[in-house]
Amino acid sequence: MATLLQTRLKHLMQEKSLRTSDLEKLAGLKISAVRNILLGKTRHPKAETLQAIAEVLGCTVAELLGKDSSPQEDLSSSPKLEYPQLFLESVKAFLSHLEKEEGNLTLDQAWLIIKETYTYSSQNDPKKVDERFAKWLFSKQKQL
């Protein structure tokens, strides 16, 4: 049975008319990185891999994981907040990085970091925030 990630990835690749090897090259990934996700050999891709794929496909990691609605969609179709404690911890992780790094971020960037951190963490372990991902995403957004 295909995972939501596999289904979304196939759909987005079809929309962009991208072959697996094209996506891997454009995203700067190793050969077979995308293929292994599509075949289910890689069940929990690294945050960096998902971000690189999302950038090439013109979406967010949350959209790639099927956890986000596009801006045109009605808000009622937005995913449910299944793990309130994880969401709170995602906000706390963001605030912690903001205090340490003194980032000059927009509200949209802040929301994106919180939302992506929550979504990524909920896919891997809904009991705790993936601090490594949160830190990496914060630094990436700070550079923009």
C-alpha positions as CSV (number, residue, x, y, z in Angstrom):
1,M,0.0,0.0,0.0
2,A,1.4,3.4,-1.0
3,T,2.0,6.0,1.7
4,L,0.6,9.5,1.5
5,L,4.1,10.8,0.7
6,Q,4.5,8.3,-2.2
7,T,1.1,9.3,-3.6
8,R,1.7,13.1,-3.3
9,L,5.2,12.8,-4.7
10,K,4.0,10.9,-7.8
11,H,1.2,13.4,-8.3
12,L,3.4,16.4,-8.0
13,M,6.0,14.9,-10.3
14,Q,3.3,14.2,-12.9
15,E,2.1,17.8,-12.6
16,K,5.6,19.1,-13.3
17,S,6.2,16.4,-15.9
18,L,9.4,15.3,-14.0
19,R,10.9,11.9,-14.2
20,T,12.5,10.4,-11.1
21,S,16.0,10.9,-12.3
22,D,15.2,14.6,-13.3
23,L,13.9,15.3,-9.8
24,E,16.9,13.7,-8.2
25,K,19.3,15.8,-10.3
26,L,17.4,19.1,-9.9
27,A,17.2,18.6,-6.1
28,G,20.9,17.7,-5.9
29,L,20.1,14.3,-4.4
30,K,21.9,11.0,-4.8
31,I,20.8,8.6,-7.5
32,S,17.9,6.5,-6.3
33,A,17.0,8.9,-3.4
34,V,13.6,9.7,-4.9
35,R,13.1,6.2,-6.4
36,N,13.7,4.7,-2.9
37,I,10.9,6.9,-1.5
38,L,8.6,6.0,-4.3
39,L,9.3,2.3,-3.8
40,G,8.9,2.5,-0.1
41,K,12.5,1.5,0.6
42,T,13.0,4.8,2.4
43,R,10.2,5.2,4.9
44,H,11.4,8.3,6.8
45,P,13.4,10.5,4.4
46,K,15.7,13.1,6.0
47,A,14.4,16.6,6.4
48,E,17.0,17.9,3.9
49,T,15.9,15.5,1.3
50,L,12.2,16.4,1.7
51,Q,13.1,20.1,1.6
52,A,15.1,19.7,-1.6
53,I,12.3,17.8,-3.3
54,A,9.7,20.3,-2.2
55,E,11.7,23.2,-3.5
56,V,12.0,21.6,-7.0
57,L,8.3,20.7,-7.0
58,G,7.3,24.2,-5.9
59,C,5.6,23.2,-2.6
60,T,6.3,23.0,1.1
61,V,7.3,19.9,3.0
62,A,3.9,20.0,4.6
63,E,2.2,19.9,1.2
64,L,4.5,17.1,0.0
65,L,3.6,15.1,3.1
66,G,-0.1,15.8,2.4
67,K,-0.5,17.8,5.6
68,D,-1.1,21.2,4.2
69,S,-3.8,22.8,2.0
70,S,-2.9,25.0,-0.9
71,P,-3.7,28.7,-0.4
72,Q,-6.6,28.4,-2.8
73,E,-8.3,25.7,-0.8
74,D,-10.9,26.4,1.8
75,L,-9.6,26.5,5.3
76,S,-12.0,23.8,6.3
77,S,-10.0,21.4,4.3
78,S,-6.9,22.1,6.3
79,P,-5.5,19.2,8.3
80,K,-6.7,18.7,11.8
81,L,-4.5,19.5,14.7
82,E,-4.1,15.9,15.9
83,Y,-1.3,16.5,18.4
84,P,-1.9,19.7,20.4
85,Q,1.1,19.1,22.7
86,L,3.4,18.6,19.7
87,F,2.1,21.8,18.2
88,L,2.9,23.7,21.5
89,E,6.4,22.1,21.6
90,S,6.9,23.2,17.9
91,V,6.1,26.8,18.9
92,K,8.4,26.5,21.9
93,A,11.2,25.1,19.7
94,F,10.7,28.0,17.3
95,L,10.8,30.6,20.1
96,S,14.0,29.0,21.6
97,H,15.8,29.3,18.2
98,L,14.5,32.9,17.8
99,E,15.9,33.9,21.2
100,K,19.3,32.2,20.5
101,E,19.7,33.3,16.9
102,E,18.0,36.7,17.0
103,G,16.5,36.0,13.5
104,N,14.9,38.8,11.6
105,L,12.0,36.8,10.3
106,T,8.6,37.8,8.9
107,L,5.4,36.4,10.5
108,D,4.9,34.2,7.4
109,Q,8.4,32.7,7.9
110,A,7.7,32.1,11.6
111,W,4.4,30.4,10.8
112,L,6.0,28.3,8.1
113,I,8.7,27.1,10.5
114,I,6.2,26.2,13.2
115,K,3.9,24.5,10.8
116,E,6.7,22.6,9.0
117,T,8.2,21.5,12.3
118,Y,4.9,20.3,13.6
119,T,4.1,18.4,10.3
120,Y,7.6,16.8,10.0
121,S,7.7,15.8,13.6
122,S,4.1,14.4,13.5
123,Q,5.2,12.1,10.6
124,N,8.1,10.7,12.5
125,D,7.3,10.8,16.2
126,P,4.2,12.7,17.4
127,K,5.4,12.6,21.0
128,K,8.4,14.9,20.4
129,V,9.6,17.7,18.2
130,D,12.4,16.9,15.8
131,E,14.8,19.5,17.2
132,R,17.4,18.9,14.4
133,F,14.8,19.6,11.8
134,A,13.5,22.7,13.6
135,K,17.0,24.1,13.9
136,W,17.8,23.4,10.3
137,L,14.6,24.9,9.0
138,F,15.1,28.0,11.2
139,S,18.6,28.6,9.8
140,K,17.3,28.1,6.3
141,Q,14.5,30.6,6.6
142,K,16.9,33.1,8.3
143,Q,19.1,33.0,5.2
144,L,16.2,34.0,2.9
